[in-house]
Amino acid sequence: MADPNETVHVTTTEARAGATPGVMRYVLGISMVLIIAIFAFLLLR
C-alpha cells in the first residue's frame, strides 16, 4: 500500500490524461474574427 504522505510525481501528459493538439487556438481565433466581422457589418449597415 502506498504511503499517503509520500509525494506523487506525474508528467504533464499523465496529469491531463491525453495530448493537447492545439486546435482550440485556431477555433478561438477564427470565431473572434467572425464575431468582429458580424458586429462591424451590423454597425455599418
HTML snippet that shows the backbone in 3Dmol.js (N, CA, C, O; Angstrom):
<script src="https://3Dmol.org/build/3Dmol-min.js"></script>
<div id="view" style="width:600px;height:400px;position:relative"></div>
<script>
const pdb = `
ATOM      1  N   MET A   1       0.845  -1.173   0.000  1.00  0.00           N
ATOM      2  CA  MET A   1       0.000   0.000   0.000  1.00  0.00           C
ATOM      3  C   MET A   1       0.892   1.239   0.000  1.00  0.00           C
ATOM      4  O   MET A   1       1.918   1.264   0.680  1.00  0.00           O
ATOM      5  N   ALA A   2       0.513   2.255  -0.750  1.00  0.00           N
ATOM      6  CA  ALA A   2       1.313   3.474  -0.856  1.00  0.00           C
ATOM      7  C   ALA A   2       1.176   4.323   0.402  1.00  0.00           C
ATOM      8  O   ALA A   2       0.137   4.340   1.062  1.00  0.00           O
ATOM      9  N   ASP A   3       2.259   5.023   0.706  1.00  0.00           N
ATOM     10  CA  ASP A   3       2.261   5.921   1.868  1.00  0.00           C
ATOM     11  C   ASP A   3       1.504   7.201   1.509  1.00  0.00           C
ATOM     12  O   ASP A   3       1.886   7.862   0.543  1.00  0.00           O
ATOM     13  N   PRO A   4       0.445   7.584   2.239  1.00  0.00           N
ATOM     14  CA  PRO A   4      -0.334   8.779   1.887  1.00  0.00           C
ATOM     15  C   PRO A   4       0.441  10.074   2.046  1.00  0.00           C
ATOM     16  O   PRO A   4       0.029  11.097   1.498  1.00  0.00           O
ATOM     17  N   ASN A   5       1.553  10.069   2.779  1.00  0.00           N
ATOM     18  CA  ASN A   5       2.348  11.278   2.961  1.00  0.00           C
ATOM     19  C   ASN A   5       3.446  11.417   1.919  1.00  0.00           C
ATOM     20  O   ASN A   5       4.149  12.427   1.900  1.00  0.00           O
ATOM     21  N   GLU A   6       3.606  10.423   1.053  1.00  0.00           N
ATOM     22  CA  GLU A   6       4.652  10.451   0.035  1.00  0.00           C
ATOM     23  C   GLU A   6       4.207  11.305  -1.149  1.00  0.00           C
ATOM     24  O   GLU A   6       3.054  11.231  -1.576  1.00  0.00           O
ATOM     25  N   THR A   7       5.123  12.114  -1.676  1.00  0.00           N
ATOM     26  CA  THR A   7       4.819  12.977  -2.827  1.00  0.00           C
ATOM     27  C   THR A   7       4.708  12.146  -4.091  1.00  0.00           C
ATOM     28  O   THR A   7       5.519  11.249  -4.323  1.00  0.00           O
ATOM     29  N   VAL A   8       3.709  12.441  -4.908  1.00  0.00           N
ATOM     30  CA  VAL A   8       3.487  11.733  -6.161  1.00  0.00           C
ATOM     31  C   VAL A   8       3.921  12.650  -7.306  1.00  0.00           C
ATOM     32  O   VAL A   8       3.494  13.802  -7.385  1.00  0.00           O
ATOM     33  N   HIS A   9       4.769  12.130  -8.187  1.00  0.00           N
ATOM     34  CA  HIS A   9       5.241  12.893  -9.337  1.00  0.00           C
ATOM     35  C   HIS A   9       4.686  12.262 -10.609  1.00  0.00           C
ATOM     36  O   HIS A   9       4.890  11.076 -10.863  1.00  0.00           O
ATOM     37  N   VAL A  10       3.988  13.060 -11.398  1.00  0.00           N
ATOM     38  CA  VAL A  10       3.464  12.591 -12.682  1.00  0.00           C
ATOM     39  C   VAL A  10       3.842  13.602 -13.752  1.00  0.00           C
ATOM     40  O   VAL A  10       4.055  14.779 -13.460  1.00  0.00           O
ATOM     41  N   THR A  11       3.924  13.136 -14.991  1.00  0.00           N
ATOM     42  CA  THR A  11       4.234  14.042 -16.092  1.00  0.00           C
ATOM     43  C   THR A  11       2.999  14.863 -16.442  1.00  0.00           C
ATOM     44  O   THR A  11       1.891  14.564 -15.997  1.00  0.00           O
ATOM     45  N   THR A  12       3.205  15.893 -17.237  1.00  0.00           N
ATOM     46  CA  THR A  12       2.092  16.757 -17.639  1.00  0.00           C
ATOM     47  C   THR A  12       1.061  15.990 -18.445  1.00  0.00           C
ATOM     48  O   THR A  12      -0.140  16.184 -18.259  1.00  0.00           O
ATOM     49  N   THR A  13       1.516  15.118 -19.343  1.00  0.00           N
ATOM     50  CA  THR A  13       0.580  14.326 -20.157  1.00  0.00           C
ATOM     51  C   THR A  13      -0.220  13.366 -19.296  1.00  0.00           C
ATOM     52  O   THR A  13      -1.413  13.176 -19.529  1.00  0.00           O
ATOM     53  N   GLU A  14       0.415  12.763 -18.313  1.00  0.00           N
ATOM     54  CA  GLU A  14      -0.320  11.858 -17.424  1.00  0.00           C
ATOM     55  C   GLU A  14      -1.346  12.617 -16.589  1.00  0.00           C
ATOM     56  O   GLU A  14      -2.438  12.107 -16.337  1.00  0.00           O
ATOM     57  N   ALA A  15      -1.013  13.809 -16.166  1.00  0.00           N
ATOM     58  CA  ALA A  15      -1.943  14.595 -15.357  1.00  0.00           C
ATOM     59  C   ALA A  15      -3.146  15.036 -16.184  1.00  0.00           C
ATOM     60  O   ALA A  15      -4.263  15.094 -15.671  1.00  0.00           O
ATOM     61  N   ARG A  16      -2.925  15.348 -17.456  1.00  0.00           N
ATOM     62  CA  ARG A  16      -4.012  15.761 -18.336  1.00  0.00           C
ATOM     63  C   ARG A  16      -4.792  14.578 -18.867  1.00  0.00           C
ATOM     64  O   ARG A  16      -5.924  14.738 -19.324  1.00  0.00           O
ATOM     65  N   ALA A  17      -4.214  13.412 -18.817  1.00  0.00           N
ATOM     66  CA  ALA A  17      -4.813  12.176 -19.343  1.00  0.00           C
ATOM     67  C   ALA A  17      -5.028  12.266 -20.839  1.00  0.00           C
ATOM     68  O   ALA A  17      -6.029  11.764 -21.351  1.00  0.00           O
ATOM     69  N   GLY A  18      -4.101  12.899 -21.552  1.00  0.00           N
ATOM     70  CA  GLY A  18      -4.191  12.962 -23.004  1.00  0.00           C
ATOM     71  C   GLY A  18      -3.269  14.015 -23.571  1.00  0.00           C
ATOM     72  O   GLY A  18      -2.539  14.680 -22.836  1.00  0.00           O
ATOM     73  N   ALA A  19      -3.305  14.162 -24.871  1.00  0.00           N
ATOM     74  CA  ALA A  19      -2.474  15.141 -25.565  1.00  0.00           C
ATOM     75  C   ALA A  19      -3.307  16.375 -25.898  1.00  0.00           C
ATOM     76  O   ALA A  19      -4.531  16.301 -26.001  1.00  0.00           O
ATOM     77  N   THR A  20      -2.634  17.498 -26.062  1.00  0.00           N
ATOM     78  CA  THR A  20      -3.320  18.733 -26.456  1.00  0.00           C
ATOM     79  C   THR A  20      -2.824  19.132 -27.840  1.00  0.00           C
ATOM     80  O   THR A  20      -1.712  19.643 -27.974  1.00  0.00           O
ATOM     81  N   PRO A  21      -3.639  18.905 -28.876  1.00  0.00           N
ATOM     82  CA  PRO A  21      -3.177  19.168 -30.239  1.00  0.00           C
ATOM     83  C   PRO A  21      -3.121  20.647 -30.599  1.00  0.00           C
ATOM     84  O   PRO A  21      -2.481  20.985 -31.595  1.00  0.00           O
ATOM     85  N   GLY A  22      -3.745  21.537 -29.858  1.00  0.00           N
ATOM     86  CA  GLY A  22      -3.678  22.960 -30.160  1.00  0.00           C
ATOM     87  C   GLY A  22      -4.742  23.440 -31.128  1.00  0.00           C
ATOM     88  O   GLY A  22      -4.636  24.548 -31.655  1.00  0.00           O
ATOM     89  N   VAL A  23      -5.758  22.640 -31.374  1.00  0.00           N
ATOM     90  CA  VAL A  23      -6.810  23.011 -32.315  1.00  0.00           C
ATOM     91  C   VAL A  23      -7.655  24.160 -31.768  1.00  0.00           C
ATOM     92  O   VAL A  23      -8.136  24.995 -32.534  1.00  0.00           O
ATOM     93  N   MET A  24      -7.834  24.207 -30.469  1.00  0.00           N
ATOM     94  CA  MET A  24      -8.694  25.242 -29.870  1.00  0.00           C
ATOM     95  C   MET A  24      -8.156  26.643 -30.131  1.00  0.00           C
ATOM     96  O   MET A  24      -8.933  27.597 -30.190  1.00  0.00           O
ATOM     97  N   ARG A  25      -6.850  26.784 -30.289  1.00  0.00           N
ATOM     98  CA  ARG A  25      -6.259  28.079 -30.593  1.00  0.00           C
ATOM     99  C   ARG A  25      -6.826  28.625 -31.908  1.00  0.00           C
ATOM    100  O   ARG A  25      -7.152  29.808 -32.004  1.00  0.00           O
ATOM    101  N   TYR A  26      -6.941  27.759 -32.918  1.00  0.00           N
ATOM    102  CA  TYR A  26      -7.475  28.179 -34.205  1.00  0.00           C
ATOM    103  C   TYR A  26      -8.975  28.433 -34.137  1.00  0.00           C
ATOM    104  O   TYR A  26      -9.472  29.378 -34.751  1.00  0.00           O
ATOM    105  N   VAL A  27      -9.696  27.606 -33.401  1.00  0.00           N
ATOM    106  CA  VAL A  27     -11.141  27.795 -33.248  1.00  0.00           C
ATOM    107  C   VAL A  27     -11.424  29.147 -32.599  1.00  0.00           C
ATOM    108  O   VAL A  27     -12.312  29.878 -33.038  1.00  0.00           O
ATOM    109  N   LEU A  28     -10.665  29.476 -31.553  1.00  0.00           N
ATOM    110  CA  LEU A  28     -10.853  30.751 -30.871  1.00  0.00           C
ATOM    111  C   LEU A  28     -10.539  31.922 -31.796  1.00  0.00           C
ATOM    112  O   LEU A  28     -11.291  32.896 -31.837  1.00  0.00           O
ATOM    113  N   GLY A  29      -9.448  31.838 -32.527  1.00  0.00           N
ATOM    114  CA  GLY A  29      -9.065  32.920 -33.444  1.00  0.00           C
ATOM    115  C   GLY A  29     -10.085  33.136 -34.546  1.00  0.00           C
ATOM    116  O   GLY A  29     -10.470  34.271 -34.826  1.00  0.00           O
ATOM    117  N   ILE A  30     -10.522  32.060 -35.169  1.00  0.00           N
ATOM    118  CA  ILE A  30     -11.498  32.169 -36.262  1.00  0.00           C
ATOM    119  C   ILE A  30     -12.827  32.699 -35.744  1.00  0.00           C
ATOM    120  O   ILE A  30     -13.452  33.532 -36.401  1.00  0.00           O
ATOM    121  N   SER A  31     -13.271  32.233 -34.580  1.00  0.00           N
ATOM    122  CA  SER A  31     -14.556  32.698 -34.052  1.00  0.00           C
ATOM    123  C   SER A  31     -14.488  34.176 -33.662  1.00  0.00           C
ATOM    124  O   SER A  31     -15.463  34.905 -33.844  1.00  0.00           O
ATOM    125  N   MET A  32     -13.358  34.623 -33.132  1.00  0.00           N
ATOM    126  CA  MET A  32     -13.212  36.046 -32.787  1.00  0.00           C
ATOM    127  C   MET A  32     -13.271  36.919 -34.035  1.00  0.00           C
ATOM    128  O   MET A  32     -13.918  37.966 -34.026  1.00  0.00           O
ATOM    129  N   VAL A  33     -12.608  36.502 -35.097  1.00  0.00           N
ATOM    130  CA  VAL A  33     -12.635  37.258 -36.354  1.00  0.00           C
ATOM    131  C   VAL A  33     -14.055  37.307 -36.905  1.00  0.00           C
ATOM    132  O   VAL A  33     -14.502  38.355 -37.372  1.00  0.00           O
ATOM    133  N   LEU A  34     -14.766  36.188 -36.856  1.00  0.00           N
ATOM    134  CA  LEU A  34     -16.138  36.160 -37.351  1.00  0.00           C
ATOM    135  C   LEU A  34     -17.062  37.057 -36.528  1.00  0.00           C
ATOM    136  O   LEU A  34     -17.909  37.750 -37.093  1.00  0.00           O
ATOM    137  N   ILE A  35     -16.912  37.053 -35.217  1.00  0.00           N
ATOM    138  CA  ILE A  35     -17.756  37.897 -34.362  1.00  0.00           C
ATOM    139  C   ILE A  35     -17.496  39.371 -34.644  1.00  0.00           C
ATOM    140  O   ILE A  35     -18.438  40.158 -34.737  1.00  0.00           O
ATOM    141  N   ILE A  36     -16.232  39.751 -34.781  1.00  0.00           N
ATOM    142  CA  ILE A  36     -15.898  41.151 -35.078  1.00  0.00           C
ATOM    143  C   ILE A  36     -16.449  41.555 -36.439  1.00  0.00           C
ATOM    144  O   ILE A  36     -16.967  42.662 -36.591  1.00  0.00           O
ATOM    145  N   ALA A  37     -16.344  40.667 -37.435  1.00  0.00           N
ATOM    146  CA  ALA A  37     -16.868  40.972 -38.770  1.00  0.00           C
ATOM    147  C   ALA A  37     -18.390  41.126 -38.734  1.00  0.00           C
ATOM    148  O   ALA A  37     -18.929  42.026 -39.378  1.00  0.00           O
ATOM    149  N   ILE A  38     -19.081  40.276 -38.002  1.00  0.00           N
ATOM    150  CA  ILE A  38     -20.545  40.366 -37.916  1.00  0.00           C
ATOM    151  C   ILE A  38     -20.958  41.654 -37.217  1.00  0.00           C
ATOM    152  O   ILE A  38     -21.880  42.331 -37.670  1.00  0.00           O
ATOM    153  N   PHE A  39     -20.285  42.008 -36.111  1.00  0.00           N
ATOM    154  CA  PHE A  39     -20.612  43.253 -35.416  1.00  0.00           C
ATOM    155  C   PHE A  39     -20.323  44.470 -36.292  1.00  0.00           C
ATOM    156  O   PHE A  39     -21.095  45.429 -36.287  1.00  0.00           O
ATOM    157  N   ALA A  40     -19.226  44.444 -37.040  1.00  0.00           N
ATOM    158  CA  ALA A  40     -18.899  45.557 -37.929  1.00  0.00           C
ATOM    159  C   ALA A  40     -19.962  45.685 -39.023  1.00  0.00           C
ATOM    160  O   ALA A  40     -20.377  46.792 -39.364  1.00  0.00           O
ATOM    161  N   PHE A  41     -20.395  44.557 -39.564  1.00  0.00           N
ATOM    162  CA  PHE A  41     -21.435  44.582 -40.596  1.00  0.00           C
ATOM    163  C   PHE A  41     -22.739  45.169 -40.048  1.00  0.00           C
ATOM    164  O   PHE A  41     -23.384  45.988 -40.703  1.00  0.00           O
ATOM    165  N   LEU A  42     -23.116  44.743 -38.850  1.00  0.00           N
ATOM    166  CA  LEU A  42     -24.351  45.232 -38.262  1.00  0.00           C
ATOM    167  C   LEU A  42     -24.262  46.726 -37.883  1.00  0.00           C
ATOM    168  O   LEU A  42     -25.254  47.451 -37.962  1.00  0.00           O
ATOM    169  N   LEU A  43     -23.094  47.161 -37.481  1.00  0.00           N
ATOM    170  CA  LEU A  43     -22.904  48.555 -37.098  1.00  0.00           C
ATOM    171  C   LEU A  43     -22.913  49.472 -38.321  1.00  0.00           C
ATOM    172  O   LEU A  43     -23.461  50.573 -38.269  1.00  0.00           O
ATOM    173  N   LEU A  44     -22.315  49.028 -39.403  1.00  0.00           N
ATOM    174  CA  LEU A  44     -22.194  49.861 -40.610  1.00  0.00           C
ATOM    175  C   LEU A  44     -23.360  49.702 -41.575  1.00  0.00           C
ATOM    176  O   LEU A  44     -23.389  50.351 -42.620  1.00  0.00           O
ATOM    177  N   ARG A  45     -24.293  48.872 -41.248  1.00  0.00           N
ATOM    178  CA  ARG A  45     -25.431  48.594 -42.135  1.00  0.00           C
ATOM    179  C   ARG A  45     -26.369  49.726 -42.191  1.00  0.00           C
ATOM    180  O   ARG A  45     -27.380  49.655 -42.891  1.00  0.00           O
TER     181      ARG A  45
END
`;
const viewer = $3Dmol.createViewer("view");
viewer.addModel(pdb, "pdb");
viewer.setStyle({}, {cartoon: {color: "spectrum"}});
viewer.zoomTo();
viewer.render();
</script>
